[in-house]
Amino acid sequence: MELIIEKNPNVSPGSYDISVKRRPYVSQTSDFLDGRCNPRDLLEEQLDRIDGDNEVRAFCFVDAEGARKLADESAKRWADGKPLSALDGCAIGIKDTIDVRGMPSKQNSKIFDETPKLYDAACIYALRRAGMIPVGKTWVPELAMGALPPTRNPYDLRRTAGASSSGSGAAVGASMVAVAIGNQTGGSLIRPSSFNANYGFKPSYGALNVAGMHPLAPSQDHIGPMAGTLADTWTTAWEISTRAGGHNGNPGFGGRSELPIPLKPTRLCRLNTSGWKEIDDASRRAFERLVDMLKKSGVSVLDEDTDDDVAYLEELLLEADSVSNDIIMYEVRWPLVSYIETHGEDILSEAARHRLARGLEMSPADYRQALRQRDQIRKQVERIAMGIDGFITLASSGPAPFFEAPPDAAVEAGHHLITGSRAYLSPWSMTGGPSLSLPLMSVDGMPLGAQLMGAQGQDRRIVAIAAWLDQGCVA
C-alpha cells in the first residue's frame, strides 16, 4: 500500500525515506540457489553496519565470529540445494530479555553479568533449526521496565526508538538485520515497530513459546518478530510456532509457512481508545485518511458512532492502560522482590522501584478486580469479532517522541512514557489476540504504523488482511 504522508509545517522533518522498500529475505534466496550471492556475503554487509554504529546503538552484544561460522554452514546448505527453511542464513537480532546459548543476558541491569547462557530459549532453539543466525543481543530498558537504554531512532537520532524492544526495532529500522525478536507485555513490540517503520507481529497469546524469556507478567507476556517486510515477519513467527510449539496450552499456528494469500476484509472495526485524545492533529488526519481509503475500497468500517457494541468497548478501553499496568506490576513482583531481598534495594534503579511500588501496594482483591476488568474487555472484543474481519487503530500515539531527559521528579513517576504512550497497545496485550504494526503512514517525516488486530486465534486471517493492505489494494 502507498504510504499516507502528513506533514506539519511547524515541525522539522526527520530523515525517513518513504521511497525505501526493503526486499524480503525470503525473496533473496533465489540468488543463493544460483550462486549470485550467499548468506555470508549478506552477513558481512550487515556486520559492517553494526560495527559502524555509534549513534543508533541497537546492539548491546555481538558475536560476529559465531555468526560467520553459521553463515558459512548456511551457504554450504544453499549451494548443495538443502536449505533448512526459506529463512536459512537470515541474520537476526535478539532482545536481551531472551536467552541465547553462548551470549549473556544482562538486560541492562546490575543483577546480571557477562556470563554466557548455557541454553537457548525455545524460540532460539526453533530458529536455529530453521537455519537462522543469532548475531547478537539488542538493548532493552532495565529488566524491560526500568532505566532506559541508550538506543536512538535511526530515522532521527533526536527521537526514541520505542519501548523495551527498542533495540530490536532500531536494528531492523537501520537494516542491521532483516529480522529481530522482541517481546510485549504492555506495548513493547508494536510501538517500536511503528516508530522504526517495521512490520511488527504480536501473535495470539501462547501461539509462540516464551520459555527462556525473562518473565515480566506471565499472563500477558508475548514474543514476536519485527522485520522489514510482512513475509519475513510471518515466516519467522511460523518457524517458531511450528518448531517449538505454542505455550500456555496453545498448540500454535499450524498450516503452511508461506505468507497467507491476501484477503480483502468485508467489515473492520475502528477503535480510537483513550489514545485519540493524546495524538497530534497530523497523526489524526493521517489515520482518518487511511480509514477513508478503506471505505472507498468497499470495506465497511464500524465505529463507536455507528454501533452500540463498539461504543461500549470504547468505554471499557478508557481504563485499559491502567488495568493492564496493574496486572503487570502485580505479576512482576516476582522475581523482582527476590532480587531486592538478595541484593538490596539499590540493585534496581529508582525508576524500576517506583513502578514496582504499585504492585507491592496492591492486594489480592485489587488484582482480582483488574482481572475482572480484563475479562470484560476480552468478552466484548470476542462479541464484536464474531461479526467482523478485524479491528484497526493506530500502532502508536503519533511518530516517535523526541528523546528528552525528564526532570528529576518525572524520572520516578513517568520516565518510561517518554518512549511513547501505551494507550493503543495495552488493549491487545490484554485481550491476547494477534496484532500487527504496518508501516502505512508517515507524519512529520517519520514513520507511523497502523495497527491491525484480531480475536484470539485469528492470526492467519489478520496476516492475510495485512497482506491485502500491503499490496496496495486500498484505493
C-alpha positions as CSV (number, residue, x, y, z in Angstrom):
1,M,0.0,0.0,0.0
2,E,1.2,3.5,-0.7
3,L,2.2,5.4,2.4
4,I,-0.1,8.1,3.7
5,I,2.1,11.2,4.3
6,E,1.0,14.0,6.6
7,K,3.3,17.0,7.1
8,N,3.3,19.5,9.8
9,P,5.0,22.7,8.6
10,N,5.8,23.7,12.2
11,V,8.0,20.6,12.8
12,S,11.3,19.9,11.2
13,P,11.2,16.7,9.3
14,G,13.3,13.7,10.2
15,S,15.2,11.6,7.7
16,Y,12.5,8.9,7.0
17,D,12.9,8.0,3.3
18,I,9.4,6.9,2.2
19,S,10.8,5.7,-1.1
20,V,12.7,2.8,0.5
21,K,11.2,-0.6,0.2
22,R,13.0,-3.4,1.9
23,R,13.4,-6.6,-0.1
24,P,12.1,-9.7,1.7
25,Y,14.9,-12.0,2.8
26,V,12.8,-15.0,1.6
27,S,12.9,-13.5,-2.0
28,Q,16.7,-13.2,-1.9
29,T,17.2,-17.0,-1.7
30,S,16.9,-17.4,-5.4
31,D,20.3,-15.6,-5.5
32,F,21.7,-18.2,-3.1
33,L,20.5,-21.1,-5.3
34,D,22.1,-19.8,-8.5
35,G,25.3,-18.7,-6.7
36,R,24.9,-14.9,-7.3
37,C,25.1,-14.3,-3.6
38,N,25.3,-16.3,-0.3
39,P,24.4,-15.8,3.3
40,R,28.0,-15.0,4.3
41,D,28.1,-12.1,1.8
42,L,24.9,-10.7,3.2
43,L,26.0,-11.1,6.7
44,E,29.3,-9.2,6.1
45,E,27.2,-6.2,4.8
46,Q,25.1,-6.3,8.0
47,L,28.1,-6.7,10.3
48,D,29.7,-3.6,8.7
49,R,26.6,-1.6,9.6
50,I,26.6,-3.0,13.1
51,D,30.3,-2.4,13.6
52,G,30.0,1.2,12.3
53,D,27.1,2.1,14.5
54,N,28.0,4.5,17.3
55,E,24.8,6.5,17.2
56,V,21.7,4.3,17.0
57,R,23.2,1.8,19.4
58,A,20.8,-1.1,18.7
59,F,23.1,-3.9,19.9
60,C,24.5,-4.4,23.4
61,F,26.3,-7.7,22.4
62,V,27.5,-9.0,19.1
63,D,29.0,-12.5,18.3
64,A,30.5,-11.8,14.8
65,E,32.7,-14.9,14.6
66,G,29.9,-17.2,15.7
67,A,27.6,-15.6,13.2
68,R,30.2,-16.0,10.4
69,K,30.5,-19.7,11.2
70,L,26.8,-20.2,11.0
71,A,26.6,-18.2,7.8
72,D,29.3,-20.4,6.1
73,E,27.3,-23.5,7.1
74,S,24.2,-22.0,5.7
75,A,26.0,-21.0,2.4
76,K,27.0,-24.7,2.0
77,R,23.5,-25.9,2.5
78,W,22.2,-23.5,-0.1
79,A,25.0,-24.5,-2.5
80,D,24.0,-28.1,-2.0
81,G,20.3,-27.3,-2.6
82,K,19.5,-28.4,1.0
83,P,18.4,-25.3,3.0
84,L,16.7,-25.9,6.3
85,S,14.0,-23.3,5.5
86,A,13.2,-20.3,3.4
87,L,15.0,-18.2,6.1
88,D,18.1,-20.3,6.3
89,G,21.1,-17.9,6.7
90,C,18.9,-15.0,7.8
91,A,20.7,-12.9,10.5
92,I,18.6,-12.0,13.5
93,G,18.9,-9.7,16.5
94,I,17.5,-11.0,19.8
95,K,16.1,-8.8,22.5
96,D,18.2,-9.1,25.6
97,T,15.4,-10.5,27.7
98,I,15.6,-13.7,25.7
99,D,18.4,-16.3,26.4
100,V,20.8,-17.3,23.6
101,R,23.3,-20.0,24.2
102,G,26.8,-18.5,24.3
103,M,25.6,-14.9,24.9
104,P,25.0,-13.0,28.1
105,S,21.5,-11.8,29.1
106,K,22.3,-8.7,31.1
107,Q,19.0,-6.9,30.5
108,N,20.6,-3.5,31.2
109,S,20.6,-4.5,34.9
110,K,23.2,-4.7,37.7
111,I,21.8,-8.1,38.7
112,F,23.3,-10.0,35.8
113,D,26.9,-10.1,34.4
114,E,28.7,-11.1,31.2
115,T,28.4,-14.9,31.9
116,P,27.2,-16.6,28.7
117,K,24.0,-18.5,28.9
118,L,24.2,-22.3,28.6
119,Y,20.9,-22.8,26.9
120,D,18.7,-21.3,24.2
121,A,15.2,-20.0,24.8
122,A,12.6,-22.0,23.0
123,C,12.3,-19.5,20.1
124,I,16.0,-19.5,19.5
125,Y,16.1,-23.3,19.6
126,A,13.4,-23.2,16.8
127,L,15.1,-20.5,14.7
128,R,18.5,-22.3,14.8
129,R,16.8,-25.4,13.4
130,A,15.4,-23.2,10.6
131,G,19.0,-22.1,9.8
132,M,18.6,-18.5,11.1
133,I,21.7,-16.8,12.6
134,P,21.6,-15.1,16.0
135,V,24.0,-12.2,15.5
136,G,23.7,-10.6,18.9
137,K,21.5,-9.1,21.7
138,T,19.7,-5.8,21.4
139,W,19.4,-3.1,24.0
140,V,16.4,-3.1,26.5
141,P,15.4,-0.9,29.4
142,E,16.5,-2.3,32.8
143,L,14.6,-5.6,33.1
144,A,12.3,-4.3,30.3
145,M,10.6,-1.9,32.7
146,G,13.2,0.4,34.4
147,A,16.1,2.6,33.5
148,L,16.1,3.5,29.8
149,P,18.6,2.1,27.2
150,P,20.9,4.3,25.0
151,T,19.2,3.3,21.7
152,R,18.0,6.1,19.4
153,N,15.7,6.1,16.4
154,P,17.7,5.5,13.1
155,Y,15.4,7.9,11.2
156,D,16.0,10.8,13.6
157,L,18.6,10.4,16.3
158,R,16.9,13.0,18.4
159,R,14.0,10.7,18.9
160,T,13.3,7.5,20.9
161,A,13.3,4.1,19.2
162,G,10.4,2.9,21.3
163,A,9.8,0.8,24.4
164,S,11.6,-2.2,25.7
165,S,12.0,-3.8,22.3
166,S,13.6,-0.5,21.0
167,G,17.0,-2.2,20.3
168,S,15.3,-4.8,18.1
169,G,13.1,-2.2,16.4
170,A,16.1,0.1,15.6
171,A,18.3,-2.8,14.4
172,V,15.7,-3.7,11.7
173,G,14.9,0.0,11.0
174,A,18.6,0.7,10.3
175,S,18.9,-2.5,8.2
176,M,21.4,-4.0,10.5
177,V,19.4,-7.3,10.4
178,A,16.4,-8.4,8.4
179,V,14.6,-9.7,11.4
180,A,14.7,-9.2,15.1
181,I,12.8,-10.8,18.0
182,G,11.1,-8.7,20.6
183,N,8.5,-9.3,23.3
184,Q,5.4,-7.4,24.5
185,T,3.6,-7.4,27.8
186,G,2.1,-3.9,27.5
187,G,3.2,-2.3,24.3
188,S,6.9,-3.2,23.8
189,L,6.8,-4.7,20.3
190,I,4.1,-2.9,18.3
191,R,5.2,0.6,19.4
192,P,8.9,0.3,18.4
193,S,7.8,-1.3,15.2
194,S,5.7,1.8,14.4
195,F,8.5,4.1,15.3
196,N,11.1,2.3,13.1
197,A,9.0,1.5,10.0
198,N,8.9,-2.2,10.8
199,Y,6.3,-4.9,10.3
200,G,5.8,-6.0,13.9
201,F,3.8,-9.1,14.8
202,K,2.5,-9.9,18.3
203,P,0.8,-13.2,17.7
204,S,-2.0,-14.6,19.9
205,Y,-1.2,-15.2,23.5
206,G,0.6,-18.6,23.7
207,A,1.0,-19.1,20.0
208,L,4.8,-18.7,20.3
209,N,6.6,-20.5,23.1
210,V,8.0,-17.9,25.6
211,A,10.2,-20.4,27.6
212,G,13.6,-18.9,28.2
213,M,12.4,-15.3,28.2
214,H,12.8,-13.4,31.5
215,P,9.2,-13.0,32.7
216,L,7.5,-9.7,33.3
217,A,3.8,-10.5,33.7
218,P,3.2,-14.2,32.7
219,S,-0.5,-13.7,31.9
220,Q,0.3,-11.2,29.2
221,D,3.9,-12.0,28.1
222,H,4.2,-12.5,24.3
223,I,7.2,-12.8,22.0
224,G,7.1,-11.9,18.3
225,P,9.2,-10.9,15.3
226,M,9.9,-7.5,13.8
227,A,11.1,-7.3,10.2
228,G,11.4,-5.1,7.2
229,T,8.7,-7.0,5.3
230,L,5.5,-8.7,6.1
231,A,6.7,-12.0,4.5
232,D,9.7,-12.2,6.8
233,T,7.7,-11.4,9.8
234,W,5.1,-14.1,9.2
235,T,7.6,-16.8,8.2
236,T,9.8,-16.2,11.3
237,A,6.7,-16.5,13.6
238,W,5.6,-19.6,11.8
239,E,9.0,-21.3,12.2
240,I,9.0,-20.6,15.9
241,S,5.4,-21.8,16.4
242,T,5.9,-24.9,14.3
243,R,9.4,-26.0,15.6
244,A,9.0,-25.0,19.3
245,G,5.2,-25.3,19.6
246,G,3.0,-22.9,21.4
247,H,2.9,-22.1,25.1
248,N,0.4,-21.9,27.9
249,G,-1.9,-24.6,26.4
250,N,-1.8,-23.1,22.9
251,P,-0.9,-25.5,20.1
252,G,0.5,-22.8,17.8
253,F,-0.3,-21.8,14.2
254,G,-0.3,-25.0,12.1
255,G,-0.8,-24.7,8.3
256,R,1.7,-23.5,5.7
257,S,4.8,-21.3,6.2
258,E,4.2,-19.1,3.2
259,L,2.6,-15.7,3.6
260,P,-1.2,-16.2,3.6
261,I,-3.0,-15.2,0.4
262,P,-4.1,-11.6,0.6
263,L,-7.7,-11.3,1.9
264,K,-9.8,-8.2,1.4
265,P,-11.9,-7.6,4.5
266,T,-15.6,-7.0,4.3
267,R,-16.0,-5.3,7.7
268,L,-13.5,-3.8,10.1
269,C,-14.0,-2.2,13.4
270,R,-12.2,1.1,14.0
271,L,-11.1,1.8,17.6
272,N,-10.0,5.2,18.9
273,T,-9.1,4.1,22.5
274,S,-8.1,6.7,25.1
275,G,-5.1,7.5,22.7
276,W,-7.3,9.5,20.4
277,K,-7.2,12.5,22.8
278,E,-3.4,12.2,23.1
279,I,-2.4,12.4,19.4
280,D,-1.4,15.4,17.4
281,D,-3.6,16.7,14.5
282,A,-1.3,15.4,11.8
283,S,-1.4,11.9,13.1
284,R,-5.2,12.1,13.5
285,R,-5.6,13.3,9.9
286,A,-3.3,10.5,8.6
287,F,-5.3,7.8,10.3
288,E,-8.6,9.4,9.1
289,R,-7.3,9.3,5.6
290,L,-6.4,5.6,5.9
291,V,-10.0,4.8,7.2
292,D,-11.5,6.8,4.3
293,M,-9.4,4.9,1.8
294,L,-10.6,1.6,3.3
295,K,-14.2,2.8,2.9
296,K,-13.6,3.9,-0.7
297,S,-12.2,0.4,-1.4
298,G,-15.6,-1.1,-0.3
299,V,-14.7,-2.0,3.2
300,S,-17.4,-1.4,5.8
301,V,-15.9,0.3,8.9
302,L,-17.8,0.2,12.2
303,D,-17.1,2.7,15.0
304,E,-18.5,4.0,18.2
305,D,-20.8,6.4,16.4
306,T,-22.5,3.7,14.3
307,D,-22.5,0.6,16.6
308,D,-23.6,0.4,20.3
309,D,-21.3,-2.7,20.9
310,V,-18.3,-0.7,19.7
311,A,-19.3,2.3,21.8
312,Y,-19.4,0.1,24.9
313,L,-16.0,-1.4,24.1
314,E,-14.5,2.1,23.7
315,E,-15.9,3.0,27.1
316,L,-14.2,-0.1,28.6
317,L,-10.9,0.7,26.8
318,L,-10.6,4.1,28.5
319,E,-9.3,2.2,31.6
320,A,-7.4,-0.4,29.6
321,D,-3.9,1.0,30.1
322,S,-4.4,1.5,33.9
323,V,-5.8,-2.0,34.3
324,S,-3.0,-3.6,32.2
325,N,-0.4,-1.7,34.2
326,D,-1.9,-3.0,37.5
327,I,-1.8,-6.6,36.2
328,I,1.8,-6.2,35.0
329,M,3.0,-4.6,38.2
330,Y,1.3,-7.2,40.4
331,E,2.7,-10.1,38.5
332,V,6.2,-8.6,38.1
333,R,6.7,-8.6,41.9
334,W,8.4,-11.9,41.4
335,P,11.2,-12.3,40.6
336,L,11.9,-8.5,41.4
337,V,11.2,-8.8,45.1
338,S,13.6,-11.7,45.4
339,Y,16.3,-9.7,43.6
340,I,15.8,-6.9,46.2
341,E,15.9,-9.3,49.1
342,T,19.1,-10.9,47.8
343,H,21.0,-7.8,46.7
344,G,19.3,-4.9,48.4
345,E,17.0,-2.1,47.1
346,D,19.8,-0.4,45.1
347,I,20.1,-3.3,42.7
348,L,17.1,-1.7,41.0
349,S,17.0,1.8,39.6
350,E,14.8,4.4,41.2
351,A,12.6,4.3,38.2
352,A,12.1,0.5,38.5
353,R,11.5,0.7,42.2
354,H,8.8,3.3,41.6
355,R,7.0,1.2,39.1
356,L,7.3,-1.9,41.3
357,A,5.8,0.0,44.3
358,R,2.4,-0.1,42.6
359,G,2.4,-3.9,42.6
360,L,3.6,-4.1,46.2
361,E,0.7,-1.9,47.4
362,M,-1.9,-3.9,45.6
363,S,-4.0,-6.5,47.4
364,P,-5.3,-9.8,46.0
365,A,-8.7,-8.1,45.8
366,D,-7.1,-5.3,43.6
367,Y,-5.6,-7.9,41.3
368,R,-8.9,-9.8,41.2
369,Q,-10.7,-6.6,40.1
370,A,-8.1,-5.9,37.4
371,L,-8.6,-9.4,36.1
372,R,-12.3,-8.9,36.0
373,Q,-12.0,-5.7,34.0
374,R,-9.6,-7.5,31.6
375,D,-12.2,-10.3,31.2
376,Q,-14.9,-7.7,30.4
377,I,-12.8,-6.3,27.7
378,R,-12.0,-9.7,26.3
379,K,-15.6,-10.7,26.2
380,Q,-16.7,-7.5,24.4
381,V,-13.9,-7.9,21.8
382,E,-15.0,-11.5,21.2
383,R,-18.6,-10.4,20.9
384,I,-17.7,-7.8,18.2
385,A,-15.2,-10.1,16.5
386,M,-18.0,-12.6,15.6
387,G,-19.4,-10.1,13.1
388,I,-16.3,-8.5,11.6
389,D,-12.9,-9.5,10.0
390,G,-10.7,-7.5,12.3
391,F,-10.0,-4.3,14.2
392,I,-7.9,-1.3,13.1
393,T,-6.4,1.6,15.0
394,L,-3.0,3.3,15.4
395,A,0.1,1.4,16.4
396,S,1.4,4.4,18.4
397,S,0.3,7.7,19.6
398,G,2.0,9.6,16.8
399,P,5.6,9.3,15.5
400,A,8.5,8.7,17.9
401,P,8.7,11.4,20.5
402,F,11.9,13.4,20.9
403,F,14.1,11.8,23.5
404,E,14.5,14.5,26.1
405,A,15.6,13.8,29.6
406,P,12.7,14.4,32.0
407,P,13.1,16.5,35.2
408,D,14.2,14.6,38.3
409,A,10.6,14.2,39.6
410,A,9.5,12.6,36.3
411,V,12.2,10.0,36.4
412,E,10.3,8.3,39.2
413,A,6.8,8.8,38.0
414,G,6.7,8.5,34.3
415,H,10.2,8.3,32.7
416,H,9.1,5.2,30.7
417,L,6.4,7.3,29.0
418,I,8.9,9.3,27.1
419,T,9.2,6.3,24.8
420,G,5.5,6.8,23.9
421,S,2.0,6.2,25.2
422,R,0.7,2.6,25.6
423,A,-2.9,3.7,25.1
424,Y,-3.2,2.0,21.7
425,L,-1.2,-1.1,22.8
426,S,-2.3,-2.2,26.2
427,P,-5.8,-3.4,25.0
428,W,-4.4,-6.1,22.7
429,S,-1.8,-7.2,25.1
430,M,-4.7,-7.8,27.5
431,T,-7.1,-9.5,25.0
432,G,-4.4,-11.9,23.9
433,G,-5.4,-11.5,20.2
434,P,-3.0,-11.0,17.4
435,S,-1.9,-7.6,16.4
436,L,0.4,-6.2,13.6
437,S,2.1,-2.9,13.1
438,L,2.1,-1.9,9.4
439,P,4.2,1.0,8.2
440,L,1.5,2.6,6.1
441,M,1.8,6.3,7.3
442,S,4.3,9.0,7.7
443,V,4.0,12.1,9.8
444,D,6.5,14.9,10.1
445,G,8.9,12.9,8.0
446,M,8.8,9.9,10.5
447,P,7.2,6.5,10.3
448,L,3.8,5.9,11.8
449,G,2.2,2.4,11.9
450,A,-1.4,1.3,11.6
451,Q,-2.3,-1.5,14.0
452,L,-4.4,-4.4,12.6
453,M,-5.8,-6.7,15.3
454,G,-8.0,-9.8,15.7
455,A,-9.6,-12.0,18.3
456,Q,-7.6,-14.8,19.9
457,G,-6.5,-17.4,17.3
458,Q,-7.2,-15.3,14.2
459,D,-3.5,-14.9,13.4
460,R,-3.6,-16.3,9.9
461,R,-6.6,-14.3,8.9
462,I,-5.2,-11.0,10.3
463,V,-1.9,-11.5,8.4
464,A,-3.9,-12.3,5.2
465,I,-5.7,-8.9,5.6
466,A,-2.4,-7.2,6.3
467,A,-1.1,-8.8,3.0
468,W,-4.0,-7.2,1.1
469,L,-3.2,-3.8,2.6
470,D,0.5,-4.2,1.9
471,Q,0.0,-5.0,-1.7
472,G,-1.5,-1.6,-2.3
473,C,-5.1,-2.8,-2.6
474,V,-6.6,0.2,-0.9
475,A,-7.9,2.8,-3.4
